[in-house]
Amino acid sequence: MIAERLSDNQNLIDVINQLHKEPWPTFLSEDKYVKKYWRQIYKKYPEYQLLFRTGVEYIGVGNSAPIYWNSNIDDLPSRLGAETGWL
């Protein structure tokens, strides 16, 4: 398996869009925060948008990764958004 970053090839946005069409439940695409902020990650954080392929076939996309949090859960923002500084 090979991983590629959107920051290395902006043409991969078309592949990302195609891969995202299929697996997402409808309620995710209807969320007001997803609608407002999701597309911003491609321009603001292209180095963290990963595509995975075997041979010439793209098989998946990763838009985030888990991180270790060693502080109080109350210190995390309650939601994503420009006002939180996360987007």
VMD Tcl script that draws the C-alpha trace (Angstrom):
set ca {
  {0.00 0.00 0.00}
  {1.20 3.49 -0.87}
  {0.17 6.70 0.94}
  {0.06 10.04 -0.85}
  {-0.59 13.52 0.53}
  {-2.89 16.06 -1.05}
  {-0.16 18.66 -0.49}
  {2.06 16.74 -2.92}
  {-0.58 16.54 -5.65}
  {-3.56 18.92 -5.63}
  {-5.20 16.89 -8.44}
  {-5.97 14.23 -5.83}
  {-8.91 16.34 -4.63}
  {-11.02 14.67 -7.34}
  {-10.10 11.24 -5.96}
  {-10.97 12.38 -2.43}
  {-14.36 13.65 -3.57}
  {-15.10 10.36 -5.31}
  {-14.06 8.26 -2.31}
  {-16.18 10.41 0.02}
  {-19.36 9.93 -2.02}
  {-19.90 6.35 -1.03}
  {-19.32 5.48 2.66}
  {-20.71 8.45 4.58}
  {-24.12 8.19 6.24}
  {-26.55 10.92 5.18}
  {-26.72 12.50 8.65}
  {-23.02 13.43 8.45}
  {-23.45 15.41 5.25}
  {-26.46 17.21 6.73}
  {-24.64 18.46 9.84}
  {-24.42 22.28 9.79}
  {-20.80 22.31 11.02}
  {-19.70 19.70 8.52}
  {-21.35 21.70 5.74}
  {-19.73 24.92 6.92}
  {-16.19 23.74 7.67}
  {-15.36 20.37 6.09}
  {-14.05 21.63 2.72}
  {-11.70 24.05 4.49}
  {-9.47 21.21 5.66}
  {-8.27 20.58 2.10}
  {-6.84 24.08 1.75}
  {-5.76 24.66 5.34}
  {-4.31 21.20 6.05}
  {-3.46 19.51 2.72}
  {-0.41 17.82 4.25}
  {-2.74 15.83 6.54}
  {-5.10 14.61 3.80}
  {-3.85 11.13 2.98}
  {-4.87 8.87 0.13}
  {-4.05 5.19 0.06}
  {-3.62 3.08 -3.04}
  {-2.57 -0.33 -4.16}
  {-1.08 -0.21 -7.61}
  {-3.06 2.42 -9.50}
  {-6.32 1.94 -7.55}
  {-7.12 4.36 -4.72}
  {-8.71 2.43 -1.89}
  {-9.15 4.97 0.89}
  {-8.69 8.45 2.26}
  {-7.76 9.64 5.74}
  {-8.67 13.13 6.86}
  {-7.63 12.88 10.48}
  {-5.71 10.75 12.91}
  {-6.15 10.08 16.62}
  {-3.85 11.90 19.00}
  {-2.87 11.26 22.58}
  {-4.45 13.78 24.97}
  {-2.83 13.98 28.40}
  {-4.89 16.78 29.85}
  {-8.39 17.35 31.18}
  {-11.25 16.57 28.80}
  {-12.79 19.92 29.77}
  {-9.88 21.65 28.00}
  {-11.00 20.29 24.63}
  {-13.26 22.48 22.48}
  {-16.91 21.48 22.51}
  {-17.06 21.64 18.70}
  {-15.06 22.45 15.61}
  {-15.15 25.85 14.03}
  {-13.29 29.02 13.25}
  {-14.21 30.45 16.63}
  {-12.37 27.60 18.37}
  {-9.24 28.01 16.27}
  {-9.44 24.40 15.06}
  {-10.42 25.41 11.52}
}
mol new
graphics top color blue
foreach p $ca { graphics top sphere $p radius 0.5 }
foreach p [lrange $ca 0 end-1] q [lrange $ca 1 end] { graphics top cylinder $p $q radius 0.2 }
display resetview
